[in-house]
Amino acid sequence: MKLKTLIVIIIISLSVSIYLLCTLDNSDLQKQVADQSKFDEQKYEALGIKDAQADIEKGVLKIKLAGYPAPAINYYDQILSEHGIQLTLSGCAIEHKQRIYNQGYNQVMRFTIKAKYGPLFFTEAWSTAEQNFEDATKNQNQY
């Protein structure tokens, strides 16, 4: 008998809790969660910026990419390497905080690299990489 009473009390308590969570104004809670998320993003972006500045001071130029690599990525990596720039690929499945970190890091690196090689450096490097890939693909298809 006690077990049945306890189960009924638990079920009623859960039902009331769920009802209260769904009906009460939770805008303050949502605001706190949003504020914390924005703080976390700023923290990871700032860390990326700090790490990029440290690498630049050491003479290291690097771009961090994530996602499924484009077919011309090897040619792009080769062009960047010829200019002393490292390319790191993180793959497709990275956490949101890593993406935010990379954004901060790359923002500083891209600014520095463009200052050194010109404002169109990345556009021209990617265009050349795509052309090199197309040329290599055409040459393979001729055999």
N, C-alpha and C positions, 0 to 999 in steps of 0.2 A: 504494500500500500504506500509506503513512504517513497519508493522508487517512482511509482506512477505520479505522485504529487510533485516530486522533484522535476520530472520530465515535463510536466504541464507548466510548472513555474518557469522553467528554462525556455520553453517554446513561447510562452506569453512574453517573457522579458525580451527575447530576440525580436519578436514581432513589434513590440512597442519601440525598441531601439531603432529598428529599420524604419518604422513610420516617422519617428522623430527626425532621423537623419534626412529623410526625403522631404519633409514638410517644413522644417525650420529654415530660416534664411541663413545660407552658408556663404554669402558673398564675402564676409570677412575672411573666412577660411580660404576661399578661392583666391582672394587678394594676397594673403600670406604665402600661399603656394606659388603664385605668379611672381611675387617679389623675390622669394627664395630662388626660383628658377632663373630670374634675371640676374640675381647676385652671382649664382653659380656660373652663368655664362660669362659674366664680366670677369670673374676670377680666372676662368680657364683661358679666356682671350688675353688677359693681362699676363698670364704665365707664358703663353705663346710668344707675346711681344718681348717679354724679358729674355726668354731663351734665344730668340732670333738676334736680339741685340748682343747677347753674350757670344753667339757664334760669329757674328760680324766682327766683333772685337778680336776674335781669334783668327780672322781671315777666312772663315768658312762661309760659303754661299750655298744655300740649300733651299729647295722647294719641296713641300710635303703635299702629296696628292693621295686621295682616297677614291675608291670606286672601281668599277670594272675598267681596266685599261683599254684605251682606244687602240686600234690596230697599228697606228703609227708611233706608239709610245716609245719603242726601242730607238727609232730614229730621232725622236725628240730628246730622249735621254742622251744620245750620242752628241747632239748639237749643244746641249747644255754642258755636257762634260768638256767639250772643246773650249768652253768659256769659263771653266773652273767652277761650274755649278753642279752640285749633287742633286739627284732626284730620288726621293724616297716614295714608295708606293705602299699604302697601308692595306689595300684590299677593299672589298665591298662592305663587309660587316664591321663597322667601327661604331663606337658609342658616340652619342651626340656631343658629349664633352670633348671628345677627341677632334671632332669636326670644328668645334668652336676654337679649340687650341690651335689647330692648323690654320684657321682663318687669321687669327692674331699673328701667328708666326709668319705666314706668307705675306701678310700685309706689309710688314717691315721689310722682309726679304725682297719682295717685288719692287718696292720703292727704291731700295738700295741698288738692285740689279738694273733697274731702268735708269737710275742716275748714272750708272757706270757704262751701260751699253746702249742707251737711248730708249725713248718712250715706246717704241714699237718693237722692242726686242722680242717679247714673248709672242706677239702676233706673227712676226716674220719667222721666228724659229719654228712655230707650229706649222705655218704654211710650208716651209721648206721640208719639215718632217713628213707631212702628208704627201708632198710631191715625191720625195724619196721613196716612200712606201709604195705609191702608185707605180713609179718607175720599176721598182723591184718586182712588183706583182706582174707587171706587163712582161718583164724579162723572163719570169718563171713560166708564164703562160705560152711563151713562144716555143718552148721545148716540148 
